[in-house]
Structure formats: structure tokens, C-alpha cells
Amino acid sequence: MTETETNAYDVVVLGAGPVGENVADRTRAAGLTTAVVESELVGGECSYWACMPSKALLRPVIARADARRVPGLSQSVQGPLDASAVLAHRDYYTSDWKDDGQVGWLDSIGADLYRGHGRLTGPRTVTVTGPDGGERVLTARHAVAVCTGSRAALPGLPGLDEVRPWTSREATSAKNVPGRLIVVGGGVVATEMATVWQALGSKVTMLVRGKGLLPRMEPFAGELVAEALTEAGADVRTGTSVESVTRENGSVVAVTDNGDRIEADEILFATGRAPRTDDLGLETIGLEPGTWLDVDDSLRVTGHDWLYAVGDVNQRALLTHQGKYQARVAGAAIAARTTGETVHAQPWGAHAATADHAAVPQVVFTDPEAAAVGLSLAEAEQAGHRVKAVDVDLSTVAGAGLYADGYKGRARMVVDLEDEILRGVTLVGPGVGELIHSATIAVAGQVPVGRLWHAVPSYPTISEVWLRLLEAYRDA
């Protein structure tokens, strides 16, 4: 019997996606010894099955859509996309699902990588089972950070496993364009993947249980995206649930709650996420396996002063950029507590992820793009704020007209009437994804409306919508 190897570190990080990488980066920068455990590819979901491949797939789609709205160019881009070139572009941005470059980066910061499945086996203790079945025990002098992310959640339909449905992973890594694709869901993954595969040649049918698309944004965002998807040829059915799914003679057959029978080559379920905490040994420290982990604003797990849960696993904001923000905060907090420095955990302090509550930005890369930060009107009202929403038709902005003929879009600013600051901003239209950071600065910085009048937008850009929003608020 071989003796199990034990290694001690200041910090042990479970998961080497963008979140785990950023925790390791911050703790190493503070001089703490750090081990990182990864069971799949270093770089995680974002690099290989989410952000990077999906946006690499979407970029040619959006560029063609924009070009078709520009006089003098539109006639040159009426043909189909080169699907093989688009898929090759996607493969390039996933490094062909090889993680050598990201492993090299971990080496460069001095973090030790352990490949295998890591499980907590007691306080500050992680046992890693390697690909060869061997075990190593890692002990953390100060902190363990759980950064294992989330996975696609599939509904409990009988026989679903035999159907071999797509999840977000298959949708972003597929090697061929299906002739017909059913997309179940109406959120970000569903709308983005419907946009991609419809543009690449699939006949897409969307089955959406709710009243509309993008339910976490202002209602007009989903309405404009649904309108565009329909115009592109997709069949968008809202208020529709899937009752059963089978695979017959190679085709998928979905039956809806109103009795419709829909056939396709593949079916994508984009119906939510679940935490990757089911096999982490949480039961050894009094926590329930398979649950989201509750944390304070420094990302420390409730009741465990050595355990941190960063990124999707805490369910605060399931977005890569927000998880990386949390990682920077958590890494700094771990370092401060380790070295005895003052921990600044008050709202907007260096060791508090306050933006998770007040200023989370998101871009949905559909055509049109939908971007939002902070609270929607309904969310602000539910939170007890006395607010007013002002809307602007983006087509009235000179820069929008120059950007595209027939530009369609809308902007909303939610203003707190007590403090005269912005609680939220939503923008929908071609090209608005690059505008949302200005809104994020205004919301996170709690910039007074009176000061925003002095932030002069360049003419003629779509950013001039800020002036139109302020005028609408003044004149309301």
C-alpha cells in the first residue's frame, strides 16, 4: 500500500475556471502559497463551453446583420454564412479544447496545479483523486475557495437521457449544423444559441414556458429580441411547455402541453443552472451536497471562517465577469485576514462584493443586443425604492441612424427620486453592448443625475442616448 501524499498550502482553490484563476492570482500576488485543483480543463466553462465559443459563434452572425443594414454594403452580404469557417473560428478561440496556454499562465504566477477530482474531507482539508486513481491530501493553513461553478439543469422528463439532448455545452461545441433545432427556454443561452444556429442554417423552434424572452430584463428587451428572431425565420412559441421528448429514427420528437408534435434533429434544453457542489464532500463540514453556498459580501461561507464560495456556486450573479469580480474581492479578503490587515467589508469597500446587489452588468449578444445593469423598474419598485423610469427610442439618436438603416432599439433609465441617482439602465439595439460600461460606472458610482449632465457624449455616436435620457427625465 502506498502512503497518501500530503501537501500544505496557505490557500487551496477548487476549480480552475476564470473564478478560480483570479482567486489564485490575488492570493499569489499577496505572497500566499496556493494550490489549484481542476478535474477538467484549466480555464473552465467560460473558455471552452460558454463565453468564448458562444461569442466566437455569434460575432460573424452579428457582423453580417449589421452589414446588411449599411447602404453600399448590404447587397454584398446577402448570401449565407460559411458555416465551416464560423465553426473553425469557434475552435480557434477554444484552443481546440486544449488548456496548455492556461496551464502555462498558472505556472507563471507560481500556483501549483493538481489535476483530478477534489473533495473536502474535513475542515481545511481537500483530498484529490487523480486520473490514475491515486490520492493526494492538500491542507489549507488559511482558506479553501470553492470555485466549481455550475452546470446545466435538465428537467425531469421521462426518458430524457435516451434522447441525448443538447445543453449549453453541446450547443457551443457542435461540429455540424443541425437541419432542425428545438430550443427549450427563453433566457440568455436560449436566445443566443437560437440566434447562432438559425443564422448558420438551422430551422429553429423556440419553446418558452413563460410569457416572453429574457424574463430577467425589462419586458421590451425580450419583445425586441423575439421580433428579430421571428423575422430571421425562427418559430418562437411562448406560454408553451414540453410534456414529453423521444428520439425516433434519429429525429427528436417533442410534444407540447397543447398537443403540438414538433420534430427536429436536435433539442437544446436551456432551462437553468445547478451548482457543482454535489460531490465536493460538503457533508464532512456540515453542509448539504448539491446546494448553493450562502456567503457574506467577502464571499466567506456562512458559519465557516476558512471557507469561501466564489462565482456561480453562491448564486449571487451567474456571470463570468461577476465571478471574476468576486474572485478579486475574495482573494483580497483572504490575504487581508491572513496577514492581519484591516478588512474593509462595508458596502463598496475593498473586501465587499457590493456590485452583486446593485450594479451587475450583462450583455446578451443577440440581434439586437440587449444590455442592462442594476435594477429593472419592477425590481427597483419591489425593493422599495421610489423610482421613475424614462424611455427613449434609440432610432431618434443620430448615431443610431448612421450605424444602421432602419435601426430599432430602446433605452430605459430608472432614476431614484429620493437620491437622484440611477438604479438601473437597459439598452436594446445593435451595438449597445459596448455602451453598457458607461451605465455601469453611473450606477456603481452612484453618480447624481445633475452631474451626468456634465458627461458630454460625443456627436454623432449612439452614446448620445445619454443626453436624450436626461432630457426625457427633465421634461417628464
C-alpha positions as CSV (number, residue, x, y, z in Angstrom):
1,M,0.0,0.0,0.0
2,T,1.4,3.4,-1.0
3,E,1.3,6.2,1.5
4,T,-1.0,9.1,0.6
5,E,1.0,12.2,-0.1
6,T,0.1,15.3,1.9
7,N,1.0,18.9,1.0
8,A,0.2,22.1,2.9
9,Y,-0.6,25.4,1.3
10,D,-1.9,28.8,2.6
11,V,-4.8,28.6,0.2
12,V,-6.5,25.7,-1.8
13,V,-8.7,26.6,-4.7
14,L,-11.2,24.1,-6.0
15,G,-11.8,24.8,-9.7
16,A,-9.5,26.4,-12.3
17,G,-12.1,28.4,-14.3
18,P,-11.8,32.1,-14.6
19,V,-13.0,32.5,-11.0
20,G,-10.5,30.1,-9.5
21,E,-7.8,31.5,-11.6
22,N,-8.5,35.0,-10.3
23,V,-8.6,33.9,-6.7
24,A,-5.2,32.2,-7.2
25,D,-3.8,35.3,-8.9
26,R,-4.8,37.6,-6.0
27,T,-3.6,35.2,-3.3
28,R,-0.3,34.6,-5.1
29,A,0.2,38.3,-5.6
30,A,-0.2,38.6,-1.8
31,G,2.6,36.1,-1.3
32,L,0.4,33.2,-0.2
33,T,1.2,29.6,-1.4
34,T,-1.7,28.4,-3.5
35,A,-2.8,25.1,-4.9
36,V,-5.5,24.8,-7.6
37,V,-7.5,21.7,-8.2
38,E,-9.2,21.0,-11.6
39,S,-11.0,17.9,-12.8
40,E,-11.4,19.1,-16.4
41,L,-9.7,21.8,-18.4
42,V,-7.9,24.8,-16.9
43,G,-9.9,27.8,-18.0
44,G,-13.3,26.2,-17.1
45,E,-16.7,26.5,-18.6
46,C,-16.2,30.1,-19.9
47,S,-13.2,29.2,-22.0
48,Y,-14.4,26.1,-23.7
49,W,-18.2,25.8,-23.5
50,A,-19.7,29.2,-22.7
51,C,-18.4,32.8,-23.1
52,M,-15.6,32.3,-25.6
53,P,-17.1,29.7,-28.0
54,S,-20.6,31.3,-27.9
55,K,-19.3,34.8,-28.7
56,A,-17.0,33.4,-31.4
57,L,-20.0,31.8,-33.0
58,L,-22.1,35.0,-32.6
59,R,-19.6,37.5,-33.9
60,P,-20.0,36.6,-37.6
61,V,-23.7,36.5,-37.2
62,I,-23.9,39.9,-35.7
63,A,-21.4,41.4,-38.1
64,R,-23.4,40.2,-41.1
65,A,-26.6,41.5,-39.6
66,D,-25.1,44.9,-39.1
67,A,-23.6,45.0,-42.6
68,R,-26.9,44.2,-44.1
69,R,-28.2,47.5,-42.7
70,V,-25.5,49.7,-44.2
71,P,-26.1,51.2,-47.6
72,G,-23.4,50.4,-50.2
73,L,-22.6,47.2,-48.3
74,S,-25.9,45.4,-47.8
75,Q,-26.0,43.9,-51.3
76,S,-22.6,42.3,-50.8
77,V,-23.6,40.3,-47.7
78,Q,-26.9,38.8,-48.6
79,G,-25.6,35.3,-49.0
80,P,-25.3,32.6,-46.4
81,L,-22.6,32.4,-43.8
82,D,-19.7,30.0,-44.3
83,A,-20.7,27.6,-41.5
84,S,-17.4,25.7,-41.6
85,A,-15.4,28.9,-41.3
86,V,-17.6,30.0,-38.4
87,L,-17.1,26.7,-36.6
88,A,-13.4,26.9,-37.2
89,H,-13.3,30.4,-35.8
90,R,-15.0,29.0,-32.7
91,D,-12.5,26.2,-32.5
92,Y,-9.6,28.7,-32.6
93,Y,-11.0,30.6,-29.6
94,T,-11.4,27.4,-27.6
95,S,-7.8,26.4,-28.4
96,D,-9.3,23.2,-29.8
97,W,-10.3,22.4,-26.3
98,K,-6.7,22.2,-25.1
99,D,-5.6,24.0,-22.0
100,D,-1.8,24.3,-22.4
101,G,-1.8,28.1,-22.5
102,Q,-3.9,28.4,-19.4
103,V,-1.7,25.9,-17.6
104,G,1.3,27.9,-18.5
105,W,-0.3,31.0,-17.0
106,L,-0.9,29.2,-13.7
107,D,2.7,28.2,-13.7
108,S,3.8,31.8,-14.4
109,I,2.1,33.0,-11.2
110,G,3.6,30.3,-9.1
111,A,0.4,28.4,-8.3
112,D,0.6,24.6,-8.1
113,L,-2.0,22.7,-10.3
114,Y,-3.4,19.3,-9.2
115,R,-5.4,17.5,-11.8
116,G,-8.2,15.4,-10.5
117,H,-11.4,15.5,-8.5
118,G,-11.1,17.4,-5.2
119,R,-13.4,16.7,-2.3
120,L,-13.4,18.3,1.2
121,T,-12.6,15.6,3.8
122,G,-12.8,17.9,6.8
123,P,-12.1,21.5,7.8
124,R,-9.3,23.0,5.6
125,T,-8.6,19.6,4.0
126,V,-9.0,18.6,0.4
127,T,-8.4,15.1,-1.0
128,V,-7.6,15.0,-4.7
129,T,-8.2,11.8,-6.6
130,G,-6.1,11.9,-9.7
131,P,-6.7,10.5,-13.2
132,D,-4.7,7.4,-12.2
133,G,-6.8,6.8,-9.1
134,G,-4.1,7.9,-6.7
135,E,-4.9,10.3,-3.9
136,R,-3.2,13.4,-2.5
137,V,-4.3,15.3,0.5
138,L,-4.0,19.1,0.5
139,T,-4.3,21.1,3.7
140,A,-5.0,24.8,3.8
141,R,-3.5,26.9,6.6
142,H,-5.9,29.7,6.0
143,A,-8.6,29.2,3.3
144,V,-10.3,26.9,0.9
145,A,-12.1,28.6,-2.0
146,V,-14.8,26.6,-3.8
147,C,-14.9,27.9,-7.4
148,T,-16.5,24.9,-9.1
149,G,-19.2,26.8,-11.0
150,S,-22.5,25.5,-12.2
151,R,-23.8,23.0,-14.8
152,A,-26.9,22.9,-17.0
153,A,-30.0,21.8,-15.1
154,L,-32.2,19.5,-17.1
155,P,-35.9,18.9,-16.4
156,G,-37.2,15.6,-15.0
157,L,-38.8,14.4,-18.2
158,P,-39.1,10.6,-18.5
159,G,-36.5,9.1,-20.9
160,L,-34.7,12.4,-21.4
161,D,-31.3,10.7,-21.1
162,E,-32.0,8.4,-24.1
163,V,-32.9,11.4,-26.2
164,R,-29.3,12.7,-25.8
165,P,-30.4,16.4,-25.5
166,W,-28.0,19.3,-26.1
167,T,-27.2,21.5,-23.1
168,S,-25.2,24.7,-23.4
169,R,-22.0,22.6,-23.8
170,E,-23.2,20.7,-26.9
171,A,-24.7,23.9,-28.3
172,T,-21.4,25.7,-28.2
173,S,-19.2,22.8,-29.3
174,A,-21.3,21.1,-32.0
175,K,-19.3,20.1,-35.1
176,N,-22.2,20.3,-37.6
177,V,-25.2,22.5,-38.2
178,P,-28.5,20.6,-37.5
179,G,-31.1,21.0,-40.1
180,R,-33.8,21.5,-37.4
181,L,-33.2,22.6,-33.8
182,I,-35.7,22.9,-30.9
183,V,-34.6,25.3,-28.2
184,V,-36.4,24.9,-24.9
185,G,-36.1,28.0,-22.8
186,G,-36.2,31.8,-23.2
187,G,-33.2,33.1,-21.3
188,V,-29.7,34.1,-22.4
189,V,-28.4,30.8,-23.5
190,A,-31.6,30.0,-25.4
191,T,-31.8,33.3,-27.2
192,E,-28.1,33.4,-28.1
193,M,-28.0,29.9,-29.4
194,A,-31.2,30.3,-31.3
195,T,-29.6,33.4,-32.9
196,V,-26.4,31.4,-33.9
197,W,-28.0,28.2,-35.3
198,Q,-30.8,30.0,-37.1
199,A,-28.2,32.2,-38.9
200,L,-26.0,29.1,-39.7
201,G,-28.9,27.4,-41.4
202,S,-30.9,25.5,-38.8
203,K,-34.7,25.8,-38.7
204,V,-35.2,26.9,-35.1
205,T,-38.3,26.4,-33.0
206,M,-38.2,28.0,-29.6
207,L,-40.5,26.6,-26.8
208,V,-40.7,29.1,-24.0
209,R,-42.7,28.3,-20.9
210,G,-43.0,32.0,-19.8
211,K,-44.7,35.0,-21.4
212,G,-41.6,36.2,-23.2
213,L,-37.9,36.0,-23.7
214,L,-35.2,37.3,-21.4
215,P,-37.5,37.4,-18.3
216,R,-34.9,39.0,-16.0
217,M,-34.6,42.1,-18.1
218,E,-37.1,44.9,-18.9
219,P,-40.0,43.4,-20.9
220,F,-39.2,45.4,-24.0
221,A,-35.8,43.6,-24.3
222,G,-37.4,40.2,-24.8
223,E,-40.0,41.7,-27.1
224,L,-37.4,43.2,-29.5
225,V,-35.3,40.1,-29.5
226,A,-38.3,37.8,-30.2
227,E,-39.4,40.1,-33.0
228,A,-36.0,39.9,-34.6
229,L,-35.7,36.1,-34.2
230,T,-39.1,35.7,-35.8
231,E,-38.1,38.0,-38.7
232,A,-35.0,35.8,-39.2
233,G,-37.1,32.7,-39.6
234,A,-37.3,31.2,-36.1
235,D,-40.6,30.0,-34.8
236,V,-40.9,31.5,-31.3
237,R,-43.7,30.0,-29.1
238,T,-44.3,31.5,-25.7
239,G,-46.5,30.1,-23.0
240,T,-45.5,26.6,-24.1
241,S,-44.2,23.7,-22.1
242,V,-42.7,20.4,-23.2
243,E,-44.6,17.4,-21.9
244,S,-42.5,14.6,-23.5
245,V,-39.5,14.1,-25.6
246,T,-38.5,11.0,-27.6
247,R,-36.0,10.1,-30.3
248,E,-37.5,8.2,-33.2
249,N,-35.5,7.0,-36.2
250,G,-32.8,9.6,-35.4
251,S,-35.1,12.5,-35.0
252,V,-36.2,14.2,-31.8
253,V,-39.9,14.5,-31.2
254,A,-41.2,17.0,-28.6
255,V,-44.8,17.1,-27.6
256,T,-46.1,20.3,-26.0
257,D,-48.7,20.9,-23.4
258,N,-51.2,21.9,-26.1
259,G,-50.6,18.7,-28.1
260,D,-48.3,20.0,-30.8
261,R,-45.8,17.5,-32.1
262,I,-42.5,19.0,-33.2
263,E,-39.7,17.1,-35.0
264,A,-36.1,18.1,-35.1
265,D,-32.6,16.8,-35.5
266,E,-31.5,18.1,-32.1
267,I,-33.1,19.6,-29.0
268,L,-31.4,22.1,-26.7
269,F,-32.6,22.5,-23.1
270,A,-31.5,25.9,-21.8
271,T,-33.7,25.8,-18.6
272,G,-31.4,26.9,-15.8
273,R,-28.3,26.1,-13.9
274,A,-27.4,23.9,-10.9
275,P,-24.4,24.3,-8.6
276,R,-21.5,21.9,-9.0
277,T,-21.4,21.1,-5.3
278,D,-23.0,17.6,-5.3
279,D,-19.7,15.7,-4.9
280,L,-17.4,18.1,-3.0
281,G,-17.6,16.5,0.4
282,L,-19.7,19.3,1.9
283,E,-21.3,16.8,4.3
284,T,-18.0,16.5,6.0
285,I,-18.2,20.1,7.2
286,G,-21.9,20.2,8.0
287,L,-23.2,21.5,4.6
288,E,-25.6,19.9,2.2
289,P,-24.2,18.5,-1.0
290,G,-25.8,19.8,-4.2
291,T,-26.8,23.1,-2.8
292,W,-25.9,26.7,-3.5
293,L,-23.5,28.1,-0.9
294,D,-24.6,31.1,1.2
295,V,-21.9,33.7,1.6
296,D,-21.3,37.2,3.1
297,D,-20.1,40.1,0.9
298,S,-16.5,39.0,1.3
299,L,-17.6,35.6,-0.2
300,R,-17.0,33.7,3.1
301,V,-19.4,30.8,3.6
302,T,-21.8,31.4,6.5
303,G,-20.6,29.6,9.6
304,H,-17.1,28.7,8.2
305,D,-14.5,31.3,8.7
306,W,-12.0,29.5,6.5
307,L,-14.3,28.6,3.6
308,Y,-15.1,30.8,0.6
309,A,-17.5,30.2,-2.2
310,V,-16.9,32.3,-5.3
311,G,-18.7,32.6,-8.6
312,D,-21.7,30.6,-9.7
313,V,-21.7,28.3,-6.6
314,N,-23.1,31.1,-4.4
315,Q,-25.9,32.0,-6.9
316,R,-25.4,35.8,-6.5
317,A,-24.8,36.5,-10.1
318,L,-24.2,33.7,-12.6
319,L,-21.9,35.6,-15.0
320,T,-18.2,35.1,-15.7
321,H,-17.3,38.8,-15.3
322,Q,-19.2,39.0,-12.0
323,G,-17.5,35.8,-10.7
324,K,-14.1,37.3,-11.6
325,Y,-15.0,40.4,-9.7
326,Q,-16.0,38.3,-6.7
327,A,-12.7,36.4,-7.0
328,R,-10.7,39.7,-6.8
329,V,-12.7,40.6,-3.7
330,A,-12.3,37.2,-2.1
331,G,-8.6,37.0,-2.9
332,A,-8.0,40.4,-1.3
333,A,-10.1,39.4,1.7
334,I,-8.3,36.1,2.2
335,A,-5.0,38.0,2.0
336,A,-6.1,40.7,4.5
337,R,-7.3,38.2,7.0
338,T,-4.2,36.1,6.6
339,T,-1.8,39.0,7.2
340,G,-3.9,40.6,9.9
341,E,-4.7,43.7,7.8
342,T,-7.9,45.6,8.3
343,V,-10.8,44.0,6.4
344,H,-12.9,46.7,4.6
345,A,-16.2,44.8,4.3
346,Q,-18.5,47.8,4.4
347,P,-20.6,48.5,1.2
348,W,-18.3,49.3,-1.7
349,G,-15.3,48.5,0.4
350,A,-12.2,46.7,-1.0
351,H,-13.4,43.4,0.6
352,A,-17.1,43.5,-0.2
353,A,-18.7,42.4,-3.5
354,T,-21.4,45.1,-3.3
355,A,-21.9,45.3,-7.0
356,D,-23.6,41.9,-6.8
357,H,-26.5,43.6,-5.3
358,A,-26.6,46.9,-7.0
359,A,-24.6,47.1,-10.3
360,V,-24.5,43.8,-12.1
361,P,-24.0,44.4,-15.9
362,Q,-24.9,41.9,-18.6
363,V,-24.9,41.8,-22.4
364,V,-27.0,39.4,-24.4
365,F,-25.3,39.0,-27.8
366,T,-28.4,38.5,-29.9
367,D,-29.5,40.7,-32.8
368,P,-30.4,43.2,-31.5
369,E,-28.1,43.1,-28.5
370,A,-29.7,43.6,-25.1
371,A,-27.6,45.1,-22.3
372,A,-28.6,46.0,-18.7
373,V,-27.1,47.0,-15.4
374,G,-28.6,47.4,-11.9
375,L,-32.3,47.0,-11.3
376,S,-35.2,46.9,-13.7
377,L,-38.2,49.1,-13.0
378,A,-40.1,46.2,-11.4
379,E,-37.1,45.2,-9.3
380,A,-36.5,48.7,-8.0
381,E,-40.1,49.1,-7.0
382,Q,-40.1,45.7,-5.3
383,A,-37.0,46.7,-3.4
384,G,-39.0,49.7,-2.0
385,H,-37.3,52.5,-3.9
386,R,-39.3,55.4,-5.1
387,V,-38.3,55.5,-8.8
388,K,-39.2,56.8,-12.2
389,A,-38.4,55.2,-15.5
390,V,-37.7,57.3,-18.6
391,D,-37.6,55.7,-22.0
392,V,-36.0,56.8,-25.3
393,D,-36.5,55.3,-28.8
394,L,-32.9,54.7,-29.9
395,S,-33.7,55.3,-33.5
396,T,-34.1,59.0,-32.7
397,V,-30.4,59.3,-31.9
398,A,-28.3,60.5,-34.8
399,G,-25.5,58.0,-34.2
400,A,-28.0,55.1,-34.3
401,G,-29.3,56.2,-37.7
402,L,-25.7,56.3,-39.0
403,Y,-24.9,52.9,-37.5
404,A,-27.7,51.2,-39.4
405,D,-30.6,51.9,-41.7
406,G,-33.9,51.1,-40.0
407,Y,-32.2,51.0,-36.6
408,K,-34.6,49.6,-33.9
409,G,-33.8,50.0,-30.3
410,R,-34.9,51.3,-26.9
411,A,-33.2,52.7,-23.8
412,R,-34.5,53.0,-20.2
413,M,-33.1,54.8,-17.2
414,V,-34.5,54.0,-13.8
415,V,-34.0,57.0,-11.5
416,D,-34.2,57.0,-7.7
417,L,-36.3,60.1,-6.9
418,E,-35.0,60.3,-3.4
419,D,-31.3,60.4,-4.1
420,E,-31.4,61.4,-7.8
421,I,-29.1,58.6,-8.8
422,L,-29.6,55.8,-11.3
423,R,-30.8,52.4,-10.0
424,G,-30.7,50.7,-13.4
425,V,-30.2,51.1,-17.1
426,T,-31.3,48.9,-20.0
427,L,-30.3,49.3,-23.6
428,V,-31.6,47.2,-26.6
429,G,-30.3,47.7,-30.1
430,P,-27.5,46.9,-32.5
431,G,-24.1,47.8,-30.9
432,V,-25.3,48.6,-27.5
433,G,-23.1,46.0,-25.7
434,E,-20.2,48.5,-25.9
435,L,-22.4,51.2,-24.2
436,I,-23.2,49.3,-21.1
437,H,-20.0,50.1,-19.2
438,S,-20.8,53.8,-19.1
439,A,-24.1,52.9,-17.5
440,T,-22.3,50.5,-15.1
441,I,-20.0,53.4,-14.0
442,A,-23.0,55.6,-13.4
443,V,-24.9,53.0,-11.4
444,A,-21.9,51.7,-9.4
445,G,-20.5,55.2,-8.8
446,Q,-24.0,56.5,-7.8
447,V,-23.4,59.5,-10.0
448,P,-26.0,62.1,-9.3
449,V,-28.2,63.0,-12.3
450,G,-27.1,66.6,-12.0
451,R,-23.5,65.6,-12.6
452,L,-24.4,63.3,-15.5
453,W,-25.4,66.5,-17.5
454,H,-21.7,67.3,-17.5
455,A,-20.7,64.0,-19.0
456,V,-20.9,65.1,-22.6
457,P,-21.4,62.4,-25.2
458,S,-19.5,62.7,-28.5
459,Y,-21.5,63.5,-31.6
460,P,-22.6,61.6,-33.6
461,T,-22.5,58.4,-31.5
462,I,-25.1,56.1,-30.1
463,S,-23.9,57.2,-26.7
464,E,-25.8,60.4,-27.3
465,V,-28.7,58.4,-25.9
466,W,-27.5,59.5,-22.5
467,L,-28.4,63.1,-23.4
468,R,-31.8,62.1,-24.7
469,L,-32.5,60.1,-21.5
470,L,-31.5,63.1,-19.3
471,E,-33.8,65.4,-21.3
472,A,-36.6,62.9,-21.0
473,Y,-36.2,62.8,-17.3
474,R,-36.0,66.6,-17.0
475,D,-39.1,67.1,-19.2
476,A,-41.2,64.4,-17.6
